[in-house]
Amino acid sequence: MSRRNRQAFDTLSRDLVLRATDRMETLRSMVERADSDRRETWERTLDRLRGLNNRAIARIEAAHMADDDAWPFARAQADQAMMELMRALDEFDGHLRLLAA
């Protein structure tokens, strides 16, 4: 069962990282096209999102390398990091789309 849980986690994590990377690229493109005095602030937000993405990837890798005893805790940390990243992406995306409308 543990092996199946790990494989499912690895697959889901890989998909989430790819989706987050695609979303960040879309947001970066939106910021580059924006003609606004807030552009510098938005670029800092993108930098923060990249940091959250790097943190999530590091947590996922730590979970991947964890032994069976440490895996549940490492997975919980990775899940938390991914949720924080996705929440931040949703917030920023919503904010940009609101201003673009």
Helices and strands as residue ranges (DSSP letters): H 2-33, H 39-65, H 71-100
